[in-house]
């Protein structure tokens, strides 16, 4: 970009370090982006800190990106205090917690589950779909049957807190769609670049609170909620899934990087595409994060309030506030 400040490259033994650069969005918002050494992690929202810690234990030991992303988001799935992913997730209109997840490795292999009930770790089921079946996606009762056959125990996902909130909603105006914001952020997506130079990604969610029964958002859809191309980079999304699906958002981010855009700029351009496809864009939130093959990362969203977590060999695990269109 025209106002990108240029720095001289520095180096450290056995690794190449590329310094911090400042980017400026077209609307004037300044966004810090950091090109980093391998390995690297980026994940959505504040629960990304814990997920990154778990994933880093694998990456820091020269482990594979696919193992790291699965291990990271599993912690979020098991956290009952996170009401947008896994156990404790807010239910649909009928009071059922339904889970969606997908995973993608450096080879382009991918697996997905949607509308899965009573299983703690949909991301691990998605990986088994990828590795142990000829399919990409299993849904509903079929996904649950597959999970049970693979040894996943059946559990109750609805916590007392989420049940009480759902019951309160039933007594209210029963608005189907609460705002997707920092309290109701509906997803964790995690992207990893390992020391071997390979990329993988994972995305898992309990979806929007009080959704219509049977609703599936972008999170389990390869190309919408997650996409990885090991020649280019990876991207994952958060926010109102219908808007992401309309733009095939994460595939778009990766293709924009393929065209030469930085991870940051690709996220910005993808948000603009989402806006162009959704006349109600001021009423929704959509955010993207991206990680390129060379370790460059970025994030951008429609509305303020979206944070993401980054950890690298030379950057401690920390939250970064995304730039926003509004």
C-alpha positions as CSV (number, residue, x, y, z in Angstrom):
1,X,0.0,0.0,0.0
2,X,1.1,3.6,-0.6
3,X,1.8,4.5,3.0
4,X,3.4,1.2,4.0
5,X,6.6,2.0,6.0
6,X,9.6,0.0,4.9
7,X,12.1,-1.4,7.3
8,X,15.4,-3.3,6.7
9,X,15.2,-7.0,7.3
10,X,17.0,-8.4,10.3
11,X,18.0,-12.0,10.9
12,X,18.5,-14.4,13.8
13,X,20.5,-17.7,13.7
14,X,18.6,-20.3,11.7
15,X,15.6,-18.2,11.1
16,X,14.6,-15.2,9.0
17,X,12.8,-12.4,10.9
18,X,10.8,-9.8,9.0
19,X,9.9,-6.8,11.1
20,X,6.7,-5.1,12.0
21,X,5.0,-3.0,9.3
22,X,2.2,-0.5,9.5
23,X,-0.8,-0.8,7.1
24,X,-3.5,1.7,6.5
25,X,-7.0,0.7,5.4
26,X,-8.7,2.7,2.7
27,X,-11.0,4.3,5.3
28,X,-8.0,5.6,7.2
29,X,-7.9,3.1,10.1
30,X,-4.4,2.2,11.0
31,X,-3.8,-1.5,11.5
32,X,-0.6,-3.1,12.8
33,X,0.5,-6.3,11.0
34,X,3.5,-8.4,11.8
35,X,5.4,-10.6,9.4
36,X,6.8,-13.4,11.6
37,X,9.1,-16.3,11.7
38,X,7.9,-19.9,11.6
39,X,6.1,-21.3,13.4
40,X,3.1,-19.1,13.8
41,X,-0.4,-19.2,15.1
42,X,-3.4,-16.9,14.8
43,X,-6.9,-17.5,16.2
44,X,-10.2,-15.6,16.7
45,X,-11.4,-13.8,19.8
46,X,-10.0,-13.9,23.4
47,X,-10.5,-17.6,23.7
48,X,-7.8,-17.8,21.1
49,X,-5.2,-17.2,23.8
50,X,-5.8,-20.5,25.5
51,X,-6.1,-22.3,22.2
52,X,-2.8,-20.8,21.0
53,X,-1.1,-22.0,24.2
54,X,-2.2,-25.6,23.6
55,X,-1.3,-25.4,19.9
56,X,2.1,-23.9,20.6
57,X,3.1,-26.9,22.7
58,X,2.9,-28.9,19.5
59,X,4.4,-26.4,17.1
60,X,7.2,-25.5,19.5
61,X,8.2,-29.2,19.5
62,X,8.4,-29.2,15.7
63,X,5.0,-30.8,15.5
64,X,2.6,-30.6,12.6
65,X,0.2,-27.8,12.0
66,X,-2.8,-30.1,11.7
67,X,-2.2,-31.6,15.2
68,X,-1.8,-28.1,16.6
69,X,-5.0,-26.6,15.3
70,X,-7.0,-29.6,16.5
71,X,-5.5,-29.5,20.0
72,X,-6.0,-25.8,20.3
73,X,-9.7,-25.6,19.5
74,X,-10.5,-28.7,21.5
75,X,-9.7,-26.7,24.7
76,X,-12.3,-24.1,23.6
77,X,-14.8,-26.8,22.9
78,X,-14.4,-28.1,26.4
79,X,-14.7,-24.7,28.1
80,X,-18.3,-24.3,29.6
81,X,-17.8,-20.6,30.1
82,X,-17.5,-20.0,26.4
83,X,-21.1,-19.8,25.2
84,X,-20.4,-19.8,21.5
85,X,-18.4,-23.0,21.1
86,X,-18.9,-26.5,22.4
87,X,-20.1,-27.3,25.9
88,X,-22.1,-24.4,27.2
89,X,-22.9,-23.1,23.8
90,X,-26.2,-21.2,23.5
91,X,-28.9,-23.5,22.1
92,X,-31.3,-23.1,19.2
93,X,-35.0,-22.1,19.5
94,X,-35.9,-25.5,20.8
95,X,-33.2,-25.6,23.5
96,X,-30.8,-27.9,21.6
97,X,-27.1,-27.2,21.4
98,X,-25.9,-28.1,17.9
99,X,-22.3,-28.0,16.9
100,X,-20.5,-27.3,13.5
101,X,-16.8,-27.7,12.8
102,X,-14.3,-28.2,10.0
103,X,-10.6,-28.9,9.6
104,X,-8.2,-28.7,6.7
105,X,-4.6,-29.8,6.3
106,X,-1.6,-28.8,4.1
107,X,-2.5,-31.4,1.5
108,X,-5.9,-29.9,0.9
109,X,-7.7,-32.7,2.7
110,X,-10.7,-31.5,4.7
111,X,-13.4,-32.8,6.9
112,X,-16.6,-31.3,8.4
113,X,-19.5,-32.0,10.7
114,X,-22.7,-30.0,11.0
115,X,-25.7,-30.0,13.3
116,X,-24.0,-32.4,15.6
117,X,-25.6,-33.0,19.0
118,X,-24.3,-34.3,22.3
119,X,-20.6,-34.7,21.2
120,X,-17.9,-32.7,23.0
121,X,-15.3,-32.4,20.3
122,X,-16.8,-31.9,16.8
123,X,-13.4,-30.8,15.5
124,X,-12.0,-34.3,16.2
125,X,-15.0,-35.9,14.6
126,X,-14.4,-33.6,11.5
127,X,-10.8,-34.8,11.4
128,X,-11.9,-38.4,11.5
129,X,-14.3,-37.7,8.6
130,X,-11.3,-36.3,6.7
131,X,-8.9,-39.2,7.5
132,X,-11.2,-42.2,7.8
133,X,-14.0,-41.7,5.2
134,X,-14.2,-40.9,1.5
135,X,-16.4,-37.9,2.4
136,X,-15.9,-34.3,3.4
137,X,-19.1,-33.6,5.4
138,X,-21.4,-35.5,7.7
139,X,-24.4,-33.9,9.3
140,X,-27.1,-34.4,11.9
141,X,-27.9,-37.9,13.0
142,X,-25.4,-39.4,10.6
143,X,-22.6,-37.3,12.1
144,X,-23.6,-38.3,15.6
145,X,-23.8,-42.0,14.7
146,X,-20.3,-41.8,13.1
147,X,-18.9,-40.0,16.2
148,X,-20.4,-42.7,18.6
149,X,-18.9,-45.5,16.4
150,X,-15.5,-43.8,16.7
151,X,-15.7,-43.8,20.5
152,X,-16.8,-40.3,21.3
153,X,-19.0,-40.3,24.4
154,X,-22.5,-38.8,24.4
155,X,-22.8,-35.9,26.8
156,X,-25.2,-33.1,27.6
157,X,-23.9,-29.9,26.1
158,X,-26.5,-27.5,27.7
159,X,-25.2,-25.9,30.9
160,X,-27.4,-24.3,33.5
161,X,-26.3,-20.8,32.5
162,X,-27.1,-21.3,28.8
163,X,-30.4,-23.0,29.7
164,X,-31.4,-20.0,31.9
165,X,-30.6,-17.5,29.1
166,X,-32.6,-19.6,26.6
167,X,-35.6,-19.7,29.0
168,X,-35.4,-16.0,29.5
169,X,-35.4,-15.5,25.8
170,X,-38.5,-17.7,25.5
171,X,-40.3,-15.3,27.8
172,X,-39.1,-12.2,25.9
173,X,-39.9,-10.9,22.4
174,X,-38.2,-14.0,21.0
175,X,-36.1,-12.2,18.5
176,X,-34.4,-14.9,16.5
177,X,-31.1,-13.2,15.8
178,X,-29.1,-11.5,18.7
179,X,-26.3,-9.4,17.5
180,X,-23.0,-11.2,16.8
181,X,-20.6,-9.2,18.9
182,X,-17.9,-9.6,21.6
183,X,-20.4,-11.3,23.9
184,X,-22.0,-13.6,21.2
185,X,-19.1,-14.3,18.8
186,X,-20.1,-17.7,17.7
187,X,-16.7,-19.2,16.5
188,X,-13.2,-20.1,17.2
189,X,-11.0,-20.4,14.1
190,X,-7.3,-21.2,14.4
191,X,-4.6,-21.2,11.7
192,X,-1.1,-22.6,12.1
193,X,2.1,-22.5,10.1
194,X,4.6,-25.1,11.4
195,X,8.4,-25.2,11.4
196,X,8.2,-27.4,8.3
197,X,6.4,-24.6,6.4
198,X,3.0,-26.4,6.3
199,X,-0.3,-24.7,7.0
200,X,-3.5,-26.1,8.5
201,X,-6.7,-24.6,10.0
202,X,-9.6,-25.5,12.2
203,X,-13.0,-23.8,12.9
204,X,-15.6,-24.9,15.4
205,X,-18.8,-23.3,16.8
206,X,-22.2,-23.8,18.5
207,X,-23.6,-21.2,16.1
208,X,-25.8,-18.3,16.6
209,X,-27.9,-18.2,19.7
210,X,-31.6,-19.1,19.4
211,X,-31.2,-20.1,15.7
212,X,-33.9,-21.9,13.8
213,X,-33.6,-25.7,14.3
214,X,-31.5,-27.1,11.5
215,X,-29.6,-23.9,10.7
216,X,-26.0,-24.3,9.7
217,X,-23.7,-21.3,9.4
218,X,-20.4,-20.8,7.6
219,X,-18.1,-22.5,10.1
220,X,-18.3,-26.1,8.8
221,X,-18.3,-25.1,5.2
222,X,-14.9,-25.4,3.4
223,X,-14.3,-22.2,1.5
224,X,-16.7,-20.1,3.6
225,X,-15.7,-20.4,7.3
226,X,-12.2,-21.9,6.6
227,X,-9.9,-22.4,3.7
228,X,-6.2,-23.4,3.5
229,X,-4.0,-23.6,0.4
230,X,-0.5,-24.6,1.3
231,X,1.0,-22.7,-1.6
232,X,-0.5,-19.5,-0.5
233,X,-2.0,-19.3,3.0
234,X,-5.1,-19.9,5.1
235,X,-8.1,-17.9,6.3
236,X,-10.9,-18.3,8.8
237,X,-14.0,-16.3,9.6
238,X,-16.2,-15.3,12.5
239,X,-19.5,-13.5,12.7
240,X,-22.8,-13.8,10.9
241,X,-22.3,-17.0,8.8
242,X,-24.9,-16.3,6.2
243,X,-23.0,-13.2,5.1
244,X,-19.8,-15.1,4.9
245,X,-21.4,-17.9,2.9
246,X,-22.7,-15.4,0.3
247,X,-19.2,-14.2,-0.4
248,X,-17.5,-17.6,0.0
249,X,-15.4,-15.5,2.3
250,X,-12.3,-17.5,3.3
251,X,-11.7,-18.9,-0.2
252,X,-11.9,-15.3,-1.3
253,X,-9.3,-14.2,1.2
254,X,-6.8,-16.9,0.1
255,X,-7.4,-16.1,-3.6
256,X,-6.7,-12.4,-2.8
257,X,-3.4,-13.4,-1.2
258,X,-2.6,-15.5,-4.3
259,X,-3.0,-12.4,-6.3
260,X,-0.3,-10.7,-4.3
261,X,-2.2,-9.0,-1.5
262,X,-0.8,-9.2,2.0
263,X,-2.8,-11.2,4.6
264,X,-4.0,-7.9,6.0
265,X,-5.1,-6.4,2.7
266,X,-6.8,-9.6,1.7
267,X,-9.0,-9.5,4.8
268,X,-9.9,-5.9,4.2
269,X,-10.9,-6.6,0.6
270,X,-12.9,-9.6,1.6
271,X,-14.8,-7.5,4.1
272,X,-15.6,-5.1,1.3
273,X,-17.0,-8.0,-0.7
274,X,-19.2,-9.2,2.2
275,X,-20.5,-5.6,2.5
276,X,-21.3,-5.5,-1.2
277,X,-23.3,-8.8,-1.0
278,X,-25.3,-7.9,2.2
279,X,-27.4,-4.7,2.1
280,X,-27.9,-5.1,5.9
281,X,-24.1,-5.0,6.5
282,X,-24.3,-2.2,9.1
283,X,-26.4,-4.5,11.3
284,X,-24.1,-7.5,11.3
285,X,-20.6,-8.4,12.2
286,X,-18.1,-10.4,10.0
287,X,-14.4,-10.7,10.6
288,X,-11.6,-12.5,8.8
289,X,-8.1,-13.5,10.0
290,X,-5.5,-14.8,7.6
291,X,-2.0,-16.4,7.7
292,X,0.2,-16.5,4.7
293,X,2.8,-19.1,3.6
294,X,5.6,-16.8,4.6
295,X,4.1,-16.0,8.1
296,X,2.5,-12.7,7.4
297,X,-0.8,-12.3,9.2
298,X,-3.8,-9.9,9.3
299,X,-7.3,-9.4,10.5
300,X,-10.2,-7.1,9.6
301,X,-13.9,-6.8,10.4
302,X,-17.0,-4.8,9.6
303,X,-17.7,-3.4,13.1
304,X,-15.3,-2.6,16.0
305,X,-14.8,-5.1,18.8
306,X,-13.1,-8.0,17.0
307,X,-9.9,-9.2,18.6
308,X,-7.6,-12.0,17.5
309,X,-4.6,-13.8,19.2
310,X,-1.2,-14.2,17.7
311,X,1.8,-16.3,18.8
312,X,5.1,-16.8,17.0
313,X,8.7,-17.7,17.7
314,X,9.5,-14.1,18.4
315,X,6.1,-12.8,19.6
316,X,4.5,-13.8,22.9
317,X,0.9,-14.9,22.7
318,X,-1.1,-11.7,22.7
319,X,-4.4,-10.1,21.6
320,X,-4.5,-7.7,18.7
321,X,-7.5,-5.5,18.0
322,X,-8.6,-5.7,14.5
323,X,-9.2,-2.8,12.2
324,X,-12.8,-2.3,11.2
325,X,-14.8,-0.9,8.3
326,X,-17.1,1.2,10.5
